[in-house]
Amino acid sequence: MRALMTKYGITQAKLAAYAGTSQSSISKYLSGTQEPNANVLANIATALHTTSANLLGKPEPTIVTPFGFIKEYCARHGGELSEAEVSELITTLLKAREKRNDQTR
C-alpha cells in the first residue's frame, strides 16, 4: 500500500479523504495494527489503482473470459479515464477487430 501511495503521490490525508476514513486509521492500516472494513478497502484500492485482492496479497479474481482482467480493470477504473483515453481504447479495440476480420476473409 505504501509503495502505491508513493507511486501515485498520495498522502495519508488524501487517501483517508478518498477512502472515507481518518488519517489515523490509514496510519494503522499501514502499520498493520488495524484492518479496514470492506468498503474502505475497496475505496483505498480504487484510489491506488489496484484491487482489494492485490492489497490483501491474494490472487486477482478475474472474469472468466480471455479478456477478463482487462474487462474487470476497465469496469473498476473506467471512470478515471479521460474522454481521449476512452476514445483511444475503443479505437484500439475496433482496429484489432477490423484486422482480425481482414485476416479471416
OpenMM code with the backbone's topology and positions (N, CA, C; nanometers):
from openmm import Vec3, app, unit

residues = "MET ARG ALA LEU MET THR LYS TYR GLY ILE THR GLN ALA LYS LEU ALA ALA TYR ALA GLY THR SER GLN SER SER ILE SER LYS TYR LEU SER GLY THR GLN GLU PRO ASN ALA ASN VAL LEU ALA ASN ILE ALA THR ALA LEU HIS THR THR SER ALA ASN LEU LEU GLY LYS PRO GLU PRO THR ILE VAL THR PRO PHE GLY PHE ILE LYS GLU TYR CYS ALA ARG HIS GLY GLY GLU LEU SER GLU ALA GLU VAL SER GLU LEU ILE THR THR LEU LEU LYS ALA ARG GLU LYS ARG ASN ASP GLN THR ARG".split()
positions = [
    Vec3(0.0819, -0.1177, 0.0000),
    Vec3(0.0000, 0.0000, 0.0000),
    Vec3(0.0873, 0.1254, 0.0000),
    Vec3(0.1880, 0.1225, 0.0816),
    Vec3(0.2771, 0.2385, 0.0912),
    Vec3(0.3461, 0.2653, -0.0434),
    Vec3(0.3887, 0.1589, -0.1106),
    Vec3(0.4560, 0.1749, -0.2399),
    Vec3(0.3629, 0.2381, -0.3426),
    Vec3(0.2365, 0.1979, -0.3417),
    Vec3(0.1406, 0.2556, -0.4358),
    Vec3(0.1101, 0.4010, -0.4014),
    Vec3(0.1064, 0.4321, -0.2738),
    Vec3(0.0856, 0.5712, -0.2325),
    Vec3(0.1998, 0.6578, -0.2860),
    Vec3(0.3214, 0.6077, -0.2725),
    Vec3(0.4380, 0.6810, -0.3215),
    Vec3(0.4327, 0.6936, -0.4738),
    Vec3(0.4016, 0.5848, -0.5398),
    Vec3(0.3953, 0.5832, -0.6863),
    Vec3(0.2992, 0.6891, -0.7391),
    Vec3(0.1835, 0.7036, -0.6746),
    Vec3(0.0815, 0.7960, -0.7229),
    Vec3(0.0806, 0.9296, -0.6486),
    Vec3(0.1766, 0.9495, -0.5597),
    Vec3(0.1859, 1.0771, -0.4882),
    Vec3(0.0675, 1.1040, -0.3976),
    Vec3(0.0174, 1.0002, -0.3343),
    Vec3(-0.0996, 1.0126, -0.2479),
    Vec3(-0.0552, 1.0100, -0.1020),
    Vec3(-0.0872, 1.1147, -0.0289),
    Vec3(-0.0531, 1.1218, 0.1134),
    Vec3(-0.1561, 1.0447, 0.1951),
    Vec3(-0.1229, 1.0205, 0.3208),
    Vec3(-0.2181, 0.9542, 0.4097),
    Vec3(-0.3467, 1.0360, 0.4208),
    Vec3(-0.3335, 1.1675, 0.4273),
    Vec3(-0.4513, 1.2545, 0.4395),
    Vec3(-0.5402, 1.2441, 0.3152),
    Vec3(-0.4782, 1.2459, 0.1964),
    Vec3(-0.5554, 1.2342, 0.0726),
    Vec3(-0.6234, 1.0982, 0.0629),
    Vec3(-0.5491, 0.9940, 0.0988),
    Vec3(-0.6049, 0.8596, 0.0929),
    Vec3(-0.7204, 0.8451, 0.1910),
    Vec3(-0.7047, 0.9005, 0.3089),
    Vec3(-0.8113, 0.8959, 0.4089),
    Vec3(-0.9372, 0.9648, 0.3580),
    Vec3(-0.9206, 1.0817, 0.2970),
    Vec3(-1.0356, 1.1554, 0.2446),
    Vec3(-1.1057, 1.0758, 0.1346),
    Vec3(-1.0284, 1.0163, 0.0463),
    Vec3(-1.0856, 0.9388, -0.0629),
    Vec3(-1.1556, 0.8128, -0.0108),
    Vec3(-1.0950, 0.7508, 0.0892),
    Vec3(-1.1474, 0.6235, 0.1407),
    Vec3(-1.2626, 0.6410, 0.2388),
    Vec3(-1.2827, 0.7636, 0.2854),
    Vec3(-1.3904, 0.7866, 0.3806),
    Vec3(-1.3553, 0.7421, 0.5213),
    Vec3(-1.2307, 0.7626, 0.5579),
    Vec3(-1.1850, 0.7251, 0.6916),
    Vec3(-1.0898, 0.8345, 0.7417),
    Vec3(-1.0306, 0.8118, 0.8563),
    Vec3(-0.9405, 0.9123, 0.9135),
    Vec3(-0.7951, 0.8836, 0.8760),
    Vec3(-0.7148, 0.9871, 0.8870),
    Vec3(-0.5716, 0.9703, 0.8607),
    Vec3(-0.5101, 0.8752, 0.9627),
    Vec3(-0.5566, 0.8803, 1.0867),
    Vec3(-0.5020, 0.7888, 1.1880),
    Vec3(-0.5352, 0.6434, 1.1535),
    Vec3(-0.6521, 0.6202, 1.0925),
    Vec3(-0.6855, 0.4836, 1.0509),
    Vec3(-0.5923, 0.4373, 0.9396),
    Vec3(-0.5636, 0.5259, 0.8439),
    Vec3(-0.4701, 0.4906, 0.7367),
    Vec3(-0.3350, 0.4546, 0.7969),
    Vec3(-0.2915, 0.5306, 0.8932),
    Vec3(-0.1648, 0.5030, 0.9603),
    Vec3(-0.1672, 0.3651, 1.0248),
    Vec3(-0.2785, 0.3303, 1.0863),
    Vec3(-0.2920, 0.1979, 1.1496),
    Vec3(-0.2940, 0.0870, 1.0457),
    Vec3(-0.3584, 0.1120, 0.9302),
    Vec3(-0.3587, 0.0112, 0.8235),
    Vec3(-0.2163, -0.0124, 0.7746),
    Vec3(-0.1417, 0.0965, 0.7588),
    Vec3(-0.0037, 0.0852, 0.7104),
    Vec3(0.0860, 0.0122, 0.8098),
    Vec3(0.0609, 0.0319, 0.9384),
    Vec3(0.1438, -0.0341, 1.0397),
    Vec3(0.0976, -0.1764, 1.0686),
    Vec3(-0.0209, -0.2117, 1.0201),
    Vec3(-0.0730, -0.3464, 1.0417),
    Vec3(-0.1433, -0.3654, 1.1740),
    Vec3(-0.1716, -0.2580, 1.2447),
    Vec3(-0.2386, -0.2706, 1.3741),
    Vec3(-0.3907, -0.2691, 1.3619),
    Vec3(-0.4403, -0.2362, 1.2434),
    Vec3(-0.5846, -0.2334, 1.2198),
    Vec3(-0.6089, -0.2682, 1.0743),
    Vec3(-0.7242, -0.3287, 1.0460),
    Vec3(-0.7605, -0.3607, 0.9084),
    Vec3(-0.8852, -0.2834, 0.8698),
    Vec3(-0.8927, -0.2353, 0.7468),
    Vec3(-1.0102, -0.1607, 0.7029),
    Vec3(-1.1294, -0.2533, 0.6783),
    Vec3(-1.2500, -0.1965, 0.6887),
    Vec3(-1.3670, -0.2756, 0.6518),
    Vec3(-1.3709, -0.2855, 0.4990),
    Vec3(-1.4619, -0.3652, 0.4468),
    Vec3(-1.4658, -0.3932, 0.3034),
    Vec3(-1.4847, -0.2673, 0.2195),
    Vec3(-1.5727, -0.1769, 0.2621),
    Vec3(-1.5973, -0.0551, 0.1844),
    Vec3(-1.4740, 0.0344, 0.1806),
    Vec3(-1.4108, 0.0517, 0.2933),
    Vec3(-1.2901, 0.1347, 0.2992),
    Vec3(-1.1797, 0.0703, 0.2157),
    Vec3(-1.1655, -0.0595, 0.2256),
    Vec3(-1.0642, -0.1308, 0.1474),
    Vec3(-1.0875, -0.1115, -0.0025),
    Vec3(-1.2119, -0.1216, -0.0456),
    Vec3(-1.2441, -0.1016, -0.1873),
    Vec3(-1.2112, 0.0414, -0.2305),
    Vec3(-1.2409, 0.1380, -0.1462),
    Vec3(-1.2095, 0.2780, -0.1787),
    Vec3(-1.0591, 0.3017, -0.1856),
    Vec3(-0.9865, 0.2402, -0.0941),
    Vec3(-0.8397, 0.2521, -0.0959),
    Vec3(-0.7851, 0.1906, -0.2242),
    Vec3(-0.8354, 0.0732, -0.2594),
    Vec3(-0.7894, 0.0058, -0.3812),
    Vec3(-0.8137, 0.0926, -0.5042),
    Vec3(-0.9313, 0.1531, -0.5116),
    Vec3(-0.9624, 0.2398, -0.6257),
    Vec3(-0.8679, 0.3589, -0.6296),
    Vec3(-0.8463, 0.4213, -0.5151),
    Vec3(-0.7565, 0.5382, -0.5092),
    Vec3(-0.6150, 0.5014, -0.5510),
    Vec3(-0.5740, 0.3786, -0.5233),
    Vec3(-0.4380, 0.3340, -0.5535),
    Vec3(-0.4285, 0.2569, -0.6855),
    Vec3(-0.5364, 0.2605, -0.7638),
    Vec3(-0.5387, 0.1979, -0.8967),
    Vec3(-0.5045, 0.0494, -0.8909),
    Vec3(-0.5654, -0.0190, -0.7962),
    Vec3(-0.5419, -0.1625, -0.7817),
    Vec3(-0.6720, -0.2268, -0.7353),
    Vec3(-0.6635, -0.3481, -0.6862),
    Vec3(-0.7818, -0.4185, -0.6371),
    Vec3(-0.7658, -0.4496, -0.4886),
    Vec3(-0.8777, -0.4776, -0.4264),
    Vec3(-0.8745, -0.5185, -0.2861),
    Vec3(-0.7925, -0.6461, -0.2702),
    Vec3(-0.8103, -0.7389, -0.3626),
    Vec3(-0.7355, -0.8652, -0.3564),
    Vec3(-0.5859, -0.8389, -0.3583),
    Vec3(-0.5420, -0.7488, -0.4432),
    Vec3(-0.3999, -0.7164, -0.4514),
    Vec3(-0.3515, -0.6595, -0.3184),
    Vec3(-0.4276, -0.5670, -0.2607),
    Vec3(-0.3875, -0.5078, -0.1328),
    Vec3(-0.3795, -0.6133, -0.0221),
    Vec3(-0.4641, -0.7152, -0.0320),
    Vec3(-0.4647, -0.8215, 0.0688),
    Vec3(-0.3637, -0.9316, 0.0383),
    Vec3(-0.2927, -0.9189, -0.0745),
    Vec3(-0.1929, -1.0187, -0.1115),
    Vec3(-0.2532, -1.1476, -0.1625),
    Vec3(-0.3738, -1.1392, -0.2160),
    Vec3(-0.4425, -1.2584, -0.2678),
    Vec3(-0.4402, -1.2563, -0.4198),
    Vec3(-0.4609, -1.3717, -0.4826),
    Vec3(-0.4643, -1.3758, -0.6292),
    Vec3(-0.5778, -1.2875, -0.6810),
    Vec3(-0.5536, -1.2262, -0.7947),
    Vec3(-0.6541, -1.1399, -0.8546),
    Vec3(-0.7711, -1.2224, -0.9063),
    Vec3(-0.8939, -1.1874, -0.8663),
    Vec3(-1.0083, -1.2556, -0.9267),
    Vec3(-1.0246, -1.2048, -1.0692),
    Vec3(-1.0685, -1.2909, -1.1570),
    Vec3(-1.0890, -1.2473, -1.2941),
    Vec3(-1.2230, -1.2955, -1.3439),
    Vec3(-1.2777, -1.2222, -1.4353),
    Vec3(-1.3988, -1.2632, -1.5037),
    Vec3(-1.3553, -1.3722, -1.6009),
    Vec3(-1.4329, -1.4791, -1.6127),
    Vec3(-1.3918, -1.5933, -1.6926),
    Vec3(-1.4164, -1.5665, -1.8407),
    Vec3(-1.3222, -1.4982, -1.9022),
    Vec3(-1.3179, -1.4751, -2.0460),
    Vec3(-1.1712, -1.4572, -2.0818),
    Vec3(-1.1372, -1.4674, -2.2078),
    Vec3(-0.9977, -1.4452, -2.2453),
    Vec3(-0.9494, -1.3045, -2.2106),
    Vec3(-1.0411, -1.2098, -2.2005),
    Vec3(-1.0041, -1.0719, -2.1720),
    Vec3(-1.0549, -1.0282, -2.0353),
    Vec3(-1.0759, -1.1250, -1.9465),
    Vec3(-1.1360, -1.0984, -1.8156),
    Vec3(-1.0682, -0.9901, -1.7355),
    Vec3(-0.9345, -0.9944, -1.7248),
    Vec3(-0.8643, -0.8952, -1.6441),
    Vec3(-0.8847, -0.7559, -1.7009),
    Vec3(-0.8766, -0.7446, -1.8329),
    Vec3(-0.8933, -0.6144, -1.8967),
    Vec3(-1.0343, -0.5616, -1.8724),
    Vec3(-1.1328, -0.6476, -1.8892),
    Vec3(-1.2715, -0.6066, -1.8674),
    Vec3(-1.2934, -0.5647, -1.7228),
    Vec3(-1.2395, -0.6419, -1.6311),
    Vec3(-1.2533, -0.6108, -1.4888),
    Vec3(-1.1853, -0.4784, -1.4556),
    Vec3(-1.0665, -0.4567, -1.5089),
    Vec3(-0.9936, -0.3326, -1.4844),
    Vec3(-1.0713, -0.2129, -1.5391),
    Vec3(-1.1230, -0.2260, -1.6608),
    Vec3(-1.1999, -0.1162, -1.7206),
    Vec3(-1.3255, -0.0872, -1.6401),
    Vec3(-1.3906, -0.1902, -1.5911),
    Vec3(-1.5111, -0.1696, -1.5111),
    Vec3(-1.4780, -0.0952, -1.3824),
    Vec3(-1.3651, -0.1259, -1.3233),
    Vec3(-1.3276, -0.0641, -1.1961),
    Vec3(-1.2699, 0.0764, -1.2131),
    Vec3(-1.1899, 0.0966, -1.3181),
    Vec3(-1.1166, 0.2223, -1.3322),
    Vec3(-1.1612, 0.3075, -1.4513),
    Vec3(-1.2613, 0.2631, -1.5248),
    Vec3(-1.3051, 0.3358, -1.6435),
    Vec3(-1.3461, 0.4792, -1.6156),
    Vec3(-1.4017, 0.5041, -1.4993),
    Vec3(-1.4439, 0.6389, -1.4640),
    Vec3(-1.3287, 0.7358, -1.4482),
    Vec3(-1.2081, 0.6841, -1.4329),
    Vec3(-1.0902, 0.7681, -1.4157),
    Vec3(-1.0275, 0.8086, -1.5489),
    Vec3(-1.0728, 0.7463, -1.6591),
    Vec3(-1.0145, 0.7738, -1.7897),
    Vec3(-1.0704, 0.9036, -1.8469),
    Vec3(-0.9858, 0.9765, -1.9145),
    Vec3(-1.0308, 1.0976, -1.9837),
    Vec3(-1.1082, 1.0562, -2.1084),
    Vec3(-1.1776, 1.1515, -2.1685),
    Vec3(-1.2500, 1.1229, -2.2929),
    Vec3(-1.1536, 1.0756, -2.4010),
    Vec3(-1.0372, 1.1368, -2.4075),
    Vec3(-0.9375, 1.0983, -2.5067),
    Vec3(-0.8892, 0.9551, -2.4838),
    Vec3(-0.8689, 0.9174, -2.3585),
    Vec3(-0.8241, 0.7811, -2.3273),
    Vec3(-0.9323, 0.6789, -2.3607),
    Vec3(-1.0579, 0.7118, -2.3325),
    Vec3(-1.1684, 0.6219, -2.3670),
    Vec3(-1.1754, 0.6048, -2.5179),
    Vec3(-1.1635, 0.7146, -2.5901),
    Vec3(-1.1663, 0.7100, -2.7357),
    Vec3(-1.0527, 0.6251, -2.7902),
    Vec3(-0.9329, 0.6420, -2.7334),
    Vec3(-0.8171, 0.5641, -2.7776),
    Vec3(-0.8379, 0.4154, -2.7509),
    Vec3(-0.8927, 0.3825, -2.6369),
    Vec3(-0.9177, 0.2425, -2.6025),
    Vec3(-1.0182, 0.1807, -2.6993),
    Vec3(-1.1264, 0.2506, -2.7261),
    Vec3(-1.2282, 0.2000, -2.8179),
    Vec3(-1.1706, 0.1858, -2.9583),
    Vec3(-1.0951, 0.2856, -3.0023),
    Vec3(-1.0337, 0.2807, -3.1344),
    Vec3(-0.9383, 0.1616, -3.1461),
    Vec3(-0.8612, 0.1366, -3.0427),
    Vec3(-0.7691, 0.0232, -3.0418),
    Vec3(-0.8444, -0.1088, -3.0560),
    Vec3(-0.9538, -0.1227, -2.9824),
    Vec3(-1.0346, -0.2450, -2.9899),
    Vec3(-1.0962, -0.2624, -3.1284),
    Vec3(-1.1481, -0.1540, -3.1844),
    Vec3(-1.2098, -0.1622, -3.3170),
    Vec3(-1.1074, -0.1939, -3.4251),
    Vec3(-0.9875, -0.1378, -3.4152),
    Vec3(-0.8818, -0.1682, -3.5123),
    Vec3(-0.8406, -0.3150, -3.5042),
    Vec3(-0.8329, -0.3684, -3.3827),
    Vec3(-0.7974, -0.5095, -3.3656),
    Vec3(-0.9047, -0.5993, -3.4266),
    Vec3(-1.0302, -0.5626, -3.4091),
    Vec3(-1.1396, -0.6416, -3.4667),
    Vec3(-1.1345, -0.6343, -3.6190),
    Vec3(-1.1105, -0.5144, -3.6705),
    Vec3(-1.1021, -0.4959, -3.8147),
    Vec3(-0.9877, -0.5787, -3.8731),
    Vec3(-0.8743, -0.5788, -3.8061),
    Vec3(-0.7583, -0.6564, -3.8510),
    Vec3(-0.7914, -0.8056, -3.8514),
    Vec3(-0.8574, -0.8525, -3.7453),
    Vec3(-0.8962, -0.9931, -3.7368),
    Vec3(-0.9921, -1.0291, -3.8508),
    Vec3(-1.0886, -0.9407, -3.8756),
    Vec3(-1.1858, -0.9662, -3.9832),
    Vec3(-1.1180, -0.9692, -4.1193),
    Vec3(-1.0198, -0.8821, -4.1410),
    Vec3(-0.9464, -0.8807, -4.2673),
    Vec3(-0.8681, -1.0104, -4.2879),
    Vec3(-0.8152, -1.0648, -4.1791),
    Vec3(-0.7347, -1.1866, -4.1870),
    Vec3(-0.8199, -1.3101, -4.2128),
    Vec3(-0.9464, -1.3062, -4.1744),
    Vec3(-1.0321, -1.4236, -4.1915),
    Vec3(-1.1049, -1.4217, -4.3253),
    Vec3(-1.0907, -1.3149, -4.4024),
    Vec3(-1.1586, -1.3077, -4.5341),
    Vec3(-1.0837, -1.3822, -4.6386),
] * unit.nanometer
topology = app.Topology()
chain = topology.addChain("A")
for resn in residues:
    res = topology.addResidue(resn, chain)
    for name in ("N", "CA", "C"):
        topology.addAtom(name, app.Element.getBySymbol(name[0]), res)
